[in-house]
């Protein structure tokens, strides 16, 4: 009986470690995607600002 208890404990601990690793990988991937998306939005906003400023300069002259 004690042997079975040991194996159940080892299996439970192994499952917890694997689940933690999978969760951390998912969190890291989500953070990477969010950072890439934010950077892309900032680039588009900066480009739109440049175009807007060029249009204003064109209107002035």
N, CA, C, O and CB atoms as a CASP TS submission, in Angstrom:
PFRMAT TS
TARGET T0000
AUTHOR 0000-0000-0000
METHOD Language model
MODEL 1
PARENT N/A
ATOM      1  N   UNK     1       0.826  -1.197   0.000  1.00  0.00           N
ATOM      2  CA  UNK     1       0.000   0.000   0.000  1.00  0.00           C
ATOM      3  C   UNK     1       0.867   1.258   0.000  1.00  0.00           C
ATOM      4  O   UNK     1       0.558   2.218  -0.706  1.00  0.00           O
ATOM      5  CB  UNK     1      -0.938   0.000   1.210  1.00  0.00           C
ATOM      6  N   UNK     2       1.930   1.265   0.768  1.00  0.00           N
ATOM      7  CA  UNK     2       2.802   2.421   0.843  1.00  0.00           C
ATOM      8  C   UNK     2       3.475   2.656  -0.511  1.00  0.00           C
ATOM      9  O   UNK     2       3.735   3.797  -0.892  1.00  0.00           O
ATOM     10  CB  UNK     2       3.856   2.232   1.951  1.00  0.00           C
ATOM     11  N   UNK     3       3.753   1.573  -1.230  1.00  0.00           N
ATOM     12  CA  UNK     3       4.348   1.685  -2.556  1.00  0.00           C
ATOM     13  C   UNK     3       3.423   2.440  -3.508  1.00  0.00           C
ATOM     14  O   UNK     3       3.868   3.305  -4.263  1.00  0.00           O
ATOM     15  CB  UNK     3       4.665   0.297  -3.118  1.00  0.00           C
ATOM     16  N   UNK     4       2.145   2.109  -3.466  1.00  0.00           N
ATOM     17  CA  UNK     4       1.172   2.790  -4.318  1.00  0.00           C
ATOM     18  C   UNK     4       1.069   4.265  -3.962  1.00  0.00           C
ATOM     19  O   UNK     4       0.944   5.115  -4.843  1.00  0.00           O
ATOM     20  CB  UNK     4      -0.200   2.126  -4.200  1.00  0.00           C
ATOM     21  N   UNK     5       1.121   4.562  -2.693  1.00  0.00           N
ATOM     22  CA  UNK     5       1.044   5.945  -2.244  1.00  0.00           C
ATOM     23  C   UNK     5       2.221   6.747  -2.785  1.00  0.00           C
ATOM     24  O   UNK     5       2.057   7.889  -3.215  1.00  0.00           O
ATOM     25  CB  UNK     5       1.010   6.013  -0.713  1.00  0.00           C
ATOM     26  N   UNK     6       3.386   6.155  -2.763  1.00  0.00           N
ATOM     27  CA  UNK     6       4.571   6.825  -3.279  1.00  0.00           C
ATOM     28  C   UNK     6       4.411   7.119  -4.772  1.00  0.00           C
ATOM     29  O   UNK     6       4.702   8.228  -5.220  1.00  0.00           O
ATOM     30  CB  UNK     6       5.824   5.967  -3.030  1.00  0.00           C
ATOM     31  N   UNK     7       3.952   6.135  -5.539  1.00  0.00           N
ATOM     32  CA  UNK     7       3.783   6.338  -6.978  1.00  0.00           C
ATOM     33  C   UNK     7       2.723   7.385  -7.287  1.00  0.00           C
ATOM     34  O   UNK     7       2.880   8.179  -8.215  1.00  0.00           O
ATOM     35  CB  UNK     7       3.417   5.029  -7.650  1.00  0.00           C
ATOM     36  N   UNK     8       1.645   7.389  -6.511  1.00  0.00           N
ATOM     37  CA  UNK     8       0.606   8.405  -6.702  1.00  0.00           C
ATOM     38  C   UNK     8       1.168   9.788  -6.412  1.00  0.00           C
ATOM     39  O   UNK     8       0.870  10.743  -7.129  1.00  0.00           O
ATOM     40  CB  UNK     8      -0.615   8.123  -5.798  1.00  0.00           C
ATOM     41  N   UNK     9       1.971   9.900  -5.378  1.00  0.00           N
ATOM     42  CA  UNK     9       2.601  11.184  -5.042  1.00  0.00           C
ATOM     43  C   UNK     9       3.556  11.640  -6.127  1.00  0.00           C
ATOM     44  O   UNK     9       3.568  12.816  -6.490  1.00  0.00           O
ATOM     45  CB  UNK     9       3.344  11.081  -3.718  1.00  0.00           C
ATOM     46  N   UNK    10       4.357  10.721  -6.651  1.00  0.00           N
ATOM     47  CA  UNK    10       5.304  11.056  -7.713  1.00  0.00           C
ATOM     48  C   UNK    10       4.549  11.471  -8.976  1.00  0.00           C
ATOM     49  O   UNK    10       4.916  12.453  -9.623  1.00  0.00           O
ATOM     50  CB  UNK    10       6.240   9.857  -8.009  1.00  0.00           C
ATOM     51  N   UNK    11       3.511  10.739  -9.325  1.00  0.00           N
ATOM     52  CA  UNK    11       2.710  11.068 -10.498  1.00  0.00           C
ATOM     53  C   UNK    11       2.028  12.426 -10.342  1.00  0.00           C
ATOM     54  O   UNK    11       1.982  13.214 -11.287  1.00  0.00           O
ATOM     55  CB  UNK    11       1.665   9.981 -10.745  1.00  0.00           C
ATOM     56  N   UNK    12       1.506  12.694  -9.167  1.00  0.00           N
ATOM     57  CA  UNK    12       0.854  13.976  -8.904  1.00  0.00           C
ATOM     58  C   UNK    12       1.864  15.123  -9.008  1.00  0.00           C
ATOM     59  O   UNK    12       1.567  16.157  -9.608  1.00  0.00           O
ATOM     60  CB  UNK    12       0.191  13.968  -7.507  1.00  0.00           C
ATOM     61  N   UNK    13       3.032  14.949  -8.438  1.00  0.00           N
ATOM     62  CA  UNK    13       4.063  15.986  -8.502  1.00  0.00           C
ATOM     63  C   UNK    13       4.518  16.207  -9.945  1.00  0.00           C
ATOM     64  O   UNK    13       4.689  17.349 -10.372  1.00  0.00           O
ATOM     65  CB  UNK    13       5.266  15.607  -7.617  1.00  0.00           C
ATOM     66  N   UNK    14       4.711  15.137 -10.685  1.00  0.00           N
ATOM     67  CA  UNK    14       5.105  15.255 -12.089  1.00  0.00           C
ATOM     68  C   UNK    14       4.057  15.977 -12.910  1.00  0.00           C
ATOM     69  O   UNK    14       4.385  16.813 -13.751  1.00  0.00           O
ATOM     70  CB  UNK    14       5.361  13.885 -12.680  1.00  0.00           C
ATOM     71  N   UNK    15       2.805  15.658 -12.669  1.00  0.00           N
ATOM     72  CA  UNK    15       1.714  16.322 -13.380  1.00  0.00           C
ATOM     73  C   UNK    15       1.690  17.808 -13.056  1.00  0.00           C
ATOM     74  O   UNK    15       1.475  18.631 -13.946  1.00  0.00           O
ATOM     75  CB  UNK    15       0.367  15.680 -13.023  1.00  0.00           C
ATOM     76  N   UNK    16       1.905  18.155 -11.811  1.00  0.00           N
ATOM     77  CA  UNK    16       1.913  19.563 -11.405  1.00  0.00           C
ATOM     78  C   UNK    16       3.063  20.322 -12.079  1.00  0.00           C
ATOM     79  O   UNK    16       2.889  21.463 -12.507  1.00  0.00           O
ATOM     80  CB  UNK    16       2.030  19.677  -9.870  1.00  0.00           C
ATOM     81  N   UNK    17       4.227  19.692 -12.171  1.00  0.00           N
ATOM     82  CA  UNK    17       5.372  20.342 -12.810  1.00  0.00           C
ATOM     83  C   UNK    17       5.104  20.555 -14.294  1.00  0.00           C
ATOM     84  O   UNK    17       5.377  21.631 -14.827  1.00  0.00           O
ATOM     85  CB  UNK    17       6.651  19.505 -12.614  1.00  0.00           C
ATOM     86  N   UNK    18       4.575  19.546 -14.959  1.00  0.00           N
ATOM     87  CA  UNK    18       4.275  19.669 -16.391  1.00  0.00           C
ATOM     88  C   UNK    18       3.196  20.722 -16.618  1.00  0.00           C
ATOM     89  O   UNK    18       3.311  21.534 -17.535  1.00  0.00           O
ATOM     90  CB  UNK    18       3.826  18.309 -16.974  1.00  0.00           C
ATOM     91  N   UNK    19       2.159  20.718 -15.801  1.00  0.00           N
ATOM     92  CA  UNK    19       1.092  21.710 -15.946  1.00  0.00           C
ATOM     93  C   UNK    19       1.627  23.121 -15.746  1.00  0.00           C
ATOM     94  O   UNK    19       1.235  24.039 -16.465  1.00  0.00           O
ATOM     95  CB  UNK    19      -0.038  21.431 -14.950  1.00  0.00           C
ATOM     96  N   UNK    20       2.504  23.298 -14.792  1.00  0.00           N
ATOM     97  CA  UNK    20       3.108  24.605 -14.547  1.00  0.00           C
ATOM     98  C   UNK    20       3.939  25.049 -15.740  1.00  0.00           C
ATOM     99  O   UNK    20       3.885  26.214 -16.134  1.00  0.00           O
ATOM    100  CB  UNK    20       3.974  24.569 -13.286  1.00  0.00           C
ATOM    101  N   UNK    21       4.706  24.132 -16.317  1.00  0.00           N
ATOM    102  CA  UNK    21       5.540  24.462 -17.478  1.00  0.00           C
ATOM    103  C   UNK    21       4.675  24.851 -18.672  1.00  0.00           C
ATOM    104  O   UNK    21       4.963  25.832 -19.358  1.00  0.00           O
ATOM    105  CB  UNK    21       6.448  23.273 -17.848  1.00  0.00           C
ATOM    106  N   UNK    22       3.614  24.084 -18.920  1.00  0.00           N
ATOM    107  CA  UNK    22       2.717  24.389 -20.036  1.00  0.00           C
ATOM    108  C   UNK    22       2.074  25.759 -19.841  1.00  0.00           C
ATOM    109  O   UNK    22       1.972  26.537 -20.789  1.00  0.00           O
ATOM    110  CB  UNK    22       1.629  23.300 -20.173  1.00  0.00           C
ATOM    111  N   UNK    23       1.648  26.054 -18.638  1.00  0.00           N
ATOM    112  CA  UNK    23       1.034  27.348 -18.345  1.00  0.00           C
ATOM    113  C   UNK    23       2.024  28.479 -18.566  1.00  0.00           C
ATOM    114  O   UNK    23       1.670  29.505 -19.146  1.00  0.00           O
ATOM    115  CB  UNK    23       0.509  27.382 -16.907  1.00  0.00           C
ATOM    116  N   UNK    24       3.260  28.307 -18.113  1.00  0.00           N
ATOM    117  CA  UNK    24       4.257  29.367 -18.281  1.00  0.00           C
ATOM    118  C   UNK    24       4.580  29.583 -19.759  1.00  0.00           C
ATOM    119  O   UNK    24       4.808  30.717 -20.181  1.00  0.00           O
ATOM    120  CB  UNK    24       5.542  29.025 -17.503  1.00  0.00           C
ATOM    121  N   UNK    25       4.602  28.515 -20.543  1.00  0.00           N
ATOM    122  CA  UNK    25       4.844  28.653 -21.983  1.00  0.00           C
ATOM    123  C   UNK    25       3.705  29.425 -22.648  1.00  0.00           C
ATOM    124  O   UNK    25       3.948  30.279 -23.500  1.00  0.00           O
ATOM    125  CB  UNK    25       5.002  27.264 -22.641  1.00  0.00           C
ATOM    126  N   UNK    26       2.478  29.131 -22.264  1.00  0.00           N
ATOM    127  CA  UNK    26       1.325  29.844 -22.811  1.00  0.00           C
ATOM    128  C   UNK    26       1.330  31.311 -22.431  1.00  0.00           C
ATOM    129  O   UNK    26       1.005  32.173 -23.248  1.00  0.00           O
ATOM    130  CB  UNK    26       0.042  29.202 -22.339  1.00  0.00           C
ATOM    131  N   UNK    27       1.699  31.592 -21.188  1.00  0.00           N
ATOM    132  CA  UNK    27       1.761  32.979 -20.726  1.00  0.00           C
ATOM    133  C   UNK    27       2.845  33.749 -21.465  1.00  0.00           C
ATOM    134  O   UNK    27       2.638  34.896 -21.861  1.00  0.00           O
ATOM    135  CB  UNK    27       2.015  33.033 -19.216  1.00  0.00           C
ATOM    136  N   UNK    28       3.996  33.120 -21.651  1.00  0.00           N
ATOM    137  CA  UNK    28       5.092  33.771 -22.371  1.00  0.00           C
ATOM    138  C   UNK    28       4.697  34.043 -23.818  1.00  0.00           C
ATOM    139  O   UNK    28       5.001  35.107 -24.356  1.00  0.00           O
ATOM    140  CB  UNK    28       6.362  32.904 -22.320  1.00  0.00           C
ATOM    141  N   UNK    29       4.031  33.097 -24.443  1.00  0.00           N
ATOM    142  CA  UNK    29       3.595  33.279 -25.837  1.00  0.00           C
ATOM    143  C   UNK    29       2.579  34.410 -25.932  1.00  0.00           C
ATOM    144  O   UNK    29       2.653  35.239 -26.839  1.00  0.00           O
ATOM    145  CB  UNK    29       2.988  31.970 -26.399  1.00  0.00           C
ATOM    146  N   UNK    30       1.641  34.446 -25.010  1.00  0.00           N
ATOM    147  CA  UNK    30       0.634  35.514 -25.011  1.00  0.00           C
ATOM    148  C   UNK    30       1.292  36.880 -24.819  1.00  0.00           C
ATOM    149  O   UNK    30       0.910  37.849 -25.475  1.00  0.00           O
ATOM    150  CB  UNK    30      -0.414  35.270 -23.906  1.00  0.00           C
ATOM    151  N   UNK    31       2.267  36.960 -23.934  1.00  0.00           N
ATOM    152  CA  UNK    31       2.969  38.231 -23.701  1.00  0.00           C
ATOM    153  C   UNK    31       3.736  38.659 -24.948  1.00  0.00           C
ATOM    154  O   UNK    31       3.761  39.842 -25.290  1.00  0.00           O
ATOM    155  CB  UNK    31       3.935  38.108 -22.502  1.00  0.00           C
ATOM    156  N   UNK    32       4.358  37.700 -25.623  1.00  0.00           N
ATOM    157  CA  UNK    32       5.109  38.004 -26.842  1.00  0.00           C
ATOM    158  C   UNK    32       4.165  38.518 -27.933  1.00  0.00           C
ATOM    159  O   UNK    32       4.481  39.494 -28.613  1.00  0.00           O
ATOM    160  CB  UNK    32       5.874  36.752 -27.336  1.00  0.00           C
ATOM    161  N   UNK    33       3.021  37.874 -28.101  1.00  0.00           N
ATOM    162  CA  UNK    33       2.043  38.306 -29.102  1.00  0.00           C
ATOM    163  C   UNK    33       1.524  39.695 -28.776  1.00  0.00           C
ATOM    164  O   UNK    33       1.379  40.531 -29.668  1.00  0.00           O
ATOM    165  CB  UNK    33       0.876  37.312 -29.185  1.00  0.00           C
ATOM    166  N   UNK    34       1.243  39.948 -27.504  1.00  0.00           N
ATOM    167  CA  UNK    34       0.750  41.260 -27.091  1.00  0.00           C
ATOM    168  C   UNK    34       1.793  42.341 -27.362  1.00  0.00           C
ATOM    169  O   UNK    34       1.452  43.428 -27.828  1.00  0.00           O
ATOM    170  CB  UNK    34       0.373  41.247 -25.602  1.00  0.00           C
ATOM    171  N   UNK    35       3.056  42.052 -27.074  1.00  0.00           N
ATOM    172  CA  UNK    35       4.124  43.034 -27.314  1.00  0.00           C
ATOM    173  C   UNK    35       4.275  43.317 -28.805  1.00  0.00           C
ATOM    174  O   UNK    35       4.446  44.470 -29.202  1.00  0.00           O
ATOM    175  CB  UNK    35       5.462  42.533 -26.735  1.00  0.00           C
ATOM    176  N   UNK    36       4.215  42.278 -29.628  1.00  0.00           N
ATOM    177  CA  UNK    36       4.325  42.462 -31.076  1.00  0.00           C
ATOM    178  C   UNK    36       3.153  43.277 -31.619  1.00  0.00           C
ATOM    179  O   UNK    36       3.336  44.140 -32.477  1.00  0.00           O
ATOM    180  CB  UNK    36       4.391  41.101 -31.783  1.00  0.00           C
ATOM    181  N   UNK    37       1.964  43.002 -31.121  1.00  0.00           N
ATOM    182  CA  UNK    37       0.778  43.725 -31.563  1.00  0.00           C
ATOM    183  C   UNK    37       0.855  45.191 -31.165  1.00  0.00           C
ATOM    184  O   UNK    37       0.530  46.076 -31.956  1.00  0.00           O
ATOM    185  CB  UNK    37      -0.483  43.088 -30.982  1.00  0.00           C
ATOM    186  N   UNK    38       1.286  45.442 -29.940  1.00  0.00           N
ATOM    187  CA  UNK    38       1.423  46.819 -29.463  1.00  0.00           C
ATOM    188  C   UNK    38       2.456  47.578 -30.296  1.00  0.00           C
ATOM    189  O   UNK    38       2.237  48.736 -30.649  1.00  0.00           O
ATOM    190  CB  UNK    38       1.821  46.837 -27.973  1.00  0.00           C
ATOM    191  N   UNK    39       3.563  46.940 -30.606  1.00  0.00           N
ATOM    192  CA  UNK    39       4.598  47.585 -31.414  1.00  0.00           C
ATOM    193  C   UNK    39       4.072  47.906 -32.811  1.00  0.00           C
ATOM    194  O   UNK    39       4.358  48.974 -33.353  1.00  0.00           O
ATOM    195  CB  UNK    39       5.844  46.686 -31.509  1.00  0.00           C
ATOM    196  N   UNK    40       3.311  46.992 -33.390  1.00  0.00           N
ATOM    197  CA  UNK    40       2.757  47.226 -34.726  1.00  0.00           C
ATOM    198  C   UNK    40       1.772  48.391 -34.718  1.00  0.00           C
ATOM    199  O   UNK    40       1.762  49.208 -35.638  1.00  0.00           O
ATOM    200  CB  UNK    40       2.068  45.959 -35.248  1.00  0.00           C
ATOM    201  N   UNK    41       0.954  48.462 -33.687  1.00  0.00           N
ATOM    202  CA  UNK    41      -0.012  49.564 -33.576  1.00  0.00           C
ATOM    203  C   UNK    41       0.729  50.892 -33.416  1.00  0.00           C
ATOM    204  O   UNK    41       0.343  51.894 -34.019  1.00  0.00           O
ATOM    205  CB  UNK    41      -0.978  49.334 -32.376  1.00  0.00           C
ATOM    206  N   UNK    42       1.775  50.904 -32.619  1.00  0.00           N
ATOM    207  CA  UNK    42       2.551  52.133 -32.431  1.00  0.00           C
ATOM    208  C   UNK    42       3.217  52.577 -33.732  1.00  0.00           C
ATOM    209  O   UNK    42       3.274  53.771 -34.028  1.00  0.00           O
ATOM    210  CB  UNK    42       3.612  51.930 -31.344  1.00  0.00           C
ATOM    211  N   UNK    43       3.721  51.611 -34.512  1.00  0.00           N
ATOM    212  CA  UNK    43       4.325  51.963 -35.801  1.00  0.00           C
ATOM    213  C   UNK    43       3.280  52.559 -36.749  1.00  0.00           C
ATOM    214  O   UNK    43       3.549  53.548 -37.431  1.00  0.00           O
ATOM    215  CB  UNK    43       4.979  50.722 -36.445  1.00  0.00           C
ATOM    216  N   UNK    44       2.095  51.957 -36.789  1.00  0.00           N
ATOM    217  CA  UNK    44       1.034  52.484 -37.659  1.00  0.00           C
ATOM    218  C   UNK    44       0.612  53.881 -37.219  1.00  0.00           C
ATOM    219  O   UNK    44       0.372  54.755 -38.051  1.00  0.00           O
ATOM    220  CB  UNK    44      -0.184  51.542 -37.656  1.00  0.00           C
ATOM    221  N   UNK    45       0.523  54.084 -35.908  1.00  0.00           N
ATOM    222  CA  UNK    45       0.152  55.399 -35.391  1.00  0.00           C
ATOM    223  C   UNK    45       1.215  56.434 -35.746  1.00  0.00           C
ATOM    224  O   UNK    45       0.884  57.546 -36.158  1.00  0.00           O
ATOM    225  CB  UNK    45      -0.049  55.342 -33.866  1.00  0.00           C
ATOM    226  N   UNK    46       2.474  56.081 -35.591  1.00  0.00           N
ATOM    227  CA  UNK    46       3.554  57.007 -35.934  1.00  0.00           C
ATOM    228  C   UNK    46       3.526  57.333 -37.423  1.00  0.00           C
ATOM    229  O   UNK    46       3.714  58.486 -37.811  1.00  0.00           O
ATOM    230  CB  UNK    46       4.921  56.413 -35.543  1.00  0.00           C
ATOM    231  N   UNK    47       3.294  56.329 -38.251  1.00  0.00           N
ATOM    232  CA  UNK    47       3.228  56.551 -39.695  1.00  0.00           C
ATOM    233  C   UNK    47       2.051  57.477 -40.031  1.00  0.00           C
ATOM    234  O   UNK    47       2.188  58.386 -40.850  1.00  0.00           O
ATOM    235  CB  UNK    47       3.091  55.199 -40.450  1.00  0.00           C
ATOM    236  N   UNK    48       0.909  57.247 -39.405  1.00  0.00           N
ATOM    237  CA  UNK    48      -0.263  58.097 -39.647  1.00  0.00           C
ATOM    238  C   UNK    48       0.013  59.534 -39.203  1.00  0.00           C
ATOM    239  O   UNK    48      -0.421  60.479 -39.862  1.00  0.00           O
ATOM    240  CB  UNK    48      -1.500  57.540 -38.906  1.00  0.00           C
ATOM    241  N   UNK    49       0.732  59.705 -38.094  1.00  0.00           N
ATOM    242  CA  UNK    49       1.085  61.047 -37.629  1.00  0.00           C
ATOM    243  C   UNK    49       1.996  61.755 -38.627  1.00  0.00           C
ATOM    244  O   UNK    49       1.832  62.948 -38.882  1.00  0.00           O
ATOM    245  CB  UNK    49       1.766  60.975 -36.258  1.00  0.00           C
ATOM    246  N   UNK    50       2.950  61.025 -39.190  1.00  0.00           N
ATOM    247  CA  UNK    50       3.847  61.622 -40.186  1.00  0.00           C
ATOM    248  C   UNK    50       3.055  62.051 -41.417  1.00  0.00           C
ATOM    249  O   UNK    50       3.257  63.146 -41.942  1.00  0.00           O
ATOM    250  CB  UNK    50       4.963  60.626 -40.585  1.00  0.00           C
ATOM    251  N   UNK    51       2.158  61.186 -41.873  1.00  0.00           N
ATOM    252  CA  UNK    51       1.334  61.517 -43.040  1.00  0.00           C
ATOM    253  C   UNK    51       0.473  62.744 -42.750  1.00  0.00           C
ATOM    254  O   UNK    51       0.325  63.622 -43.600  1.00  0.00           O
ATOM    255  CB  UNK    51       0.442  60.316 -43.436  1.00  0.00           C
ATOM    256  N   UNK    52      -0.092  62.798 -41.547  1.00  0.00           N
ATOM    257  CA  UNK    52      -0.931  63.941 -41.167  1.00  0.00           C
ATOM    258  C   UNK    52      -0.114  65.236 -41.156  1.00  0.00           C
ATOM    259  O   UNK    52      -0.566  66.265 -41.657  1.00  0.00           O
ATOM    260  CB  UNK    52      -1.571  63.703 -39.781  1.00  0.00           C
ATOM    261  N   UNK    53       1.087  65.177 -40.582  1.00  0.00           N
ATOM    262  CA  UNK    53       1.933  66.360 -40.543  1.00  0.00           C
ATOM    263  C   UNK    53       2.353  66.796 -41.941  1.00  0.00           C
ATOM    264  O   UNK    53       2.408  67.991 -42.233  1.00  0.00           O
ATOM    265  CB  UNK    53       3.160  66.097 -39.691  1.00  0.00           C
ATOM    266  N   UNK    54       2.648  65.829 -42.800  1.00  0.00           N
ATOM    267  CA  UNK    54       3.013  66.160 -44.189  1.00  0.00           C
ATOM    268  C   UNK    54       1.837  66.831 -44.895  1.00  0.00           C
ATOM    269  O   UNK    54       2.023  67.774 -45.665  1.00  0.00           O
ATOM    270  CB  UNK    54       3.450  64.882 -44.965  1.00  0.00           C
ATOM    271  N   UNK    55       0.639  66.346 -44.631  1.00  0.00           N
ATOM    272  CA  UNK    55      -0.554  66.955 -45.239  1.00  0.00           C
ATOM    273  C   UNK    55      -0.743  68.384 -44.747  1.00  0.00           C
ATOM    274  O   UNK    55      -1.072  69.274 -45.531  1.00  0.00           O
ATOM    275  CB  UNK    55      -1.810  66.121 -44.924  1.00  0.00           C
ATOM    276  N   UNK    56      -0.538  68.605 -43.459  1.00  0.00           N
ATOM    277  CA  UNK    56      -0.667  69.958 -42.914  1.00  0.00           C
ATOM    278  C   UNK    56       0.386  70.880 -43.525  1.00  0.00           C
ATOM    279  O   UNK    56       0.086  72.026 -43.860  1.00  0.00           O
ATOM    280  CB  UNK    56      -0.535  69.940 -41.375  1.00  0.00           C
ATOM    281  N   UNK    57       1.620  70.388 -43.673  1.00  0.00           N
ATOM    282  CA  UNK    57       2.665  71.207 -44.282  1.00  0.00           C
ATOM    283  C   UNK    57       2.311  71.517 -45.741  1.00  0.00           C
ATOM    284  O   UNK    57       2.532  72.632 -46.214  1.00  0.00           O
ATOM    285  CB  UNK    57       4.036  70.491 -44.197  1.00  0.00           C
ATOM    286  N   UNK    58       1.769  70.538 -46.440  1.00  0.00           N
ATOM    287  CA  UNK    58       1.350  70.749 -47.809  1.00  0.00           C
ATOM    288  C   UNK    58       0.250  71.775 -47.909  1.00  0.00           C
ATOM    289  O   UNK    58       0.232  72.581 -48.840  1.00  0.00           O
ATOM    290  CB  UNK    58       0.902  69.461 -48.417  1.00  0.00           C
ATOM    291  N   UNK    59      -0.673  71.758 -46.960  1.00  0.00           N
ATOM    292  CA  UNK    59      -1.769  72.736 -46.954  1.00  0.00           C
ATOM    293  C   UNK    59      -1.239  74.133 -46.683  1.00  0.00           C
ATOM    294  O   UNK    59      -1.757  75.108 -47.229  1.00  0.00           O
ATOM    295  CB  UNK    59      -2.827  72.361 -45.903  1.00  0.00           C
ATOM    296  N   UNK    60      -0.205  74.244 -45.842  1.00  0.00           N
ATOM    297  CA  UNK    60       0.355  75.551 -45.521  1.00  0.00           C
ATOM    298  C   UNK    60       1.048  76.181 -46.717  1.00  0.00           C
ATOM    299  O   UNK    60       0.949  77.389 -46.933  1.00  0.00           O
ATOM    300  CB  UNK    60       1.327  75.433 -44.371  1.00  0.00           C
ATOM    301  N   UNK    61       1.754  75.361 -47.496  1.00  0.00           N
ATOM    302  CA  UNK    61       2.536  75.910 -48.593  1.00  0.00           C
ATOM    303  C   UNK    61       1.804  75.628 -49.867  1.00  0.00           C
ATOM    304  O   UNK    61       2.273  75.999 -50.943  1.00  0.00           O
ATOM    305  CB  UNK    61       3.963  75.325 -48.633  1.00  0.00           C
TER
END
